Amino acid sequence: MNTPSTPLPGGTWDLGELSVSRFGYGAMQLAGPGVMGPPTDRDAALAVLRAAVDLGITHIDTAGAYGPRFTNQLIREALHPYPPELHLVTKVGADRDRNGGWPPAREPEDLRRAVHENLDDLGLDVLDLVNLRLGDAQGPRPGSLAAPLAALVELQQQGLIRHLGVSNATAEQVAEARAMAPIVCVQNMYNLAHRRDDELIDELAGQGVAYVPFFPLGGFSPLQSSSLSAVADRLDATPMSVALAWLLRRSPNILLIPGTSSRAHLRENAAGAGLRLSTEDLAELDGIGR
Ligand SMILES: NC(=O)c1ccc[n+]([C@@H]2O[C@H](COP(=O)([O-])OP(=O)(O)OC[C@H]3O[C@@H](n4cnc5c(N)ncnc54)[C@H](OP(=O)(O)O)[C@@H]3O)[C@@H](O)[C@H]2O)c1
């Protein structure tokens, strides 16, 4: 691993015994259109992954469902053998259908298959962290996660998984999971404009559990808000930088995994997340999602 010339904003966080940069990278945008198929520009995708590691990023978020499988195979091609500091976090619990949909796949057999596919595609003997992805593309759905989580705990006991997390989960499901097994992170949708998990974030912070917001920049529809634009203009920064810097400030347990298929955006985001926000900026931004 290269020694980055500038430290990443936010410092580090411990997922169990695994130290990761709070500024991480989400690999979903590397697959083809609609997160299906191989990337349009394969060399560019490989270069983004290598640039992430060169920047000092030690947390890459992925899933077998991206591509499906292409994204994990790209990660392996770009970065294997992995530097010891790098931790790959994957998700299981959703498949892909012919229309690009994300049908749930949470039967024990689906989860076993998904874990083995992730191991094969990433070229690993053990997965550092596996998130059980719940709900559906519209968001979390209530209901017990006991059966699918028990299947993952069994795979963990077999030595195939180091740590477990949950994703797209309700607060009740997070509590149920934490009563069953040590859970090191929750990965849910959250950003300046979507703040349903405010209480959950604070609760998890108090218990030393990471919260990893997906769609930190709004996902497929970029964040748009006049307050966000006003703060960005005042600071001569992009709205993306402000949104990421706000998340880092929001709570120490928040880990960033902004997605991009562009090296320029990756570098811009890494620098921008270090933007200093004044009390006045924070108060104005705080009003957006409330
Ligand atoms: N657990 C789950 O259910 C779940 C669901 C969704 C996502 N995720 C994870 O969360 C990660 C982040 O989510 P995401 O990638 O969907 O959404 P995101 O990070 O909110 O936004 C990504 C979008 O922003 C654009 N972008 C990034 N930086 C930019 C910049 N500096 N200037 C202009 N545009 C910029 C990207 O386009 P370019 O490619 O052009 O930069 C892309 O279209 C994913 O990669 C994935 O790992 C998890």
The ligand as an ORCA input file, in Angstrom:
! r2SCAN-3c Opt
* xyz 0 1
  N     -27.163     -1.642      1.892
  C     -27.833     -1.267      0.835
  O     -28.981     -1.675      0.614
  C     -27.188     -0.308     -0.128
  C     -27.977      0.354     -1.081
  C     -27.358      1.258     -1.917
  C     -25.993      1.500     -1.833
  N     -25.244      0.832     -0.908
  C     -23.791      1.108     -0.765
  O     -23.621      2.495     -0.506
  C     -22.665      3.052     -1.414
  C     -22.985      4.496     -1.663
  O     -24.223      4.625     -2.321
  P     -24.359      5.053     -3.848
  O     -23.063      4.905     -4.556
  O     -25.513      4.321     -4.399
  O     -24.824      6.550     -3.734
  P     -24.088      7.912     -3.326
  O     -22.744      7.643     -2.766
  O     -25.057      8.679     -2.526
  O     -23.983      8.664     -4.717
  C     -23.319      8.119     -5.809
  C     -23.643      9.002     -7.010
  O     -23.056     10.285     -6.822
  C     -22.221     10.600     -7.922
  N     -21.060     11.312     -7.390
  C     -20.185     10.884     -6.447
  N     -19.257     11.833     -6.204
  C     -19.539     12.865     -7.010
  C     -18.943     14.125     -7.222
  N     -17.855     14.512     -6.535
  N     -19.488     14.953     -8.150
  C     -20.591     14.587     -8.835
  N     -21.207     13.399     -8.671
  C     -20.688     12.540     -7.766
  C     -21.854      9.295     -8.547
  O     -21.626      9.471     -9.938
  P     -20.171      9.235    -10.599
  O     -19.994      7.782    -10.706
  O     -20.278      9.948    -11.888
  O     -19.175      9.882     -9.670
  C     -23.098      8.455     -8.297
  O     -24.048      8.668     -9.292
  C     -22.767      2.150     -2.643
  O     -21.643      2.266     -3.465
  C     -22.956      0.799     -2.001
  O     -21.700      0.265     -1.667
  C     -25.831     -0.048     -0.053
*
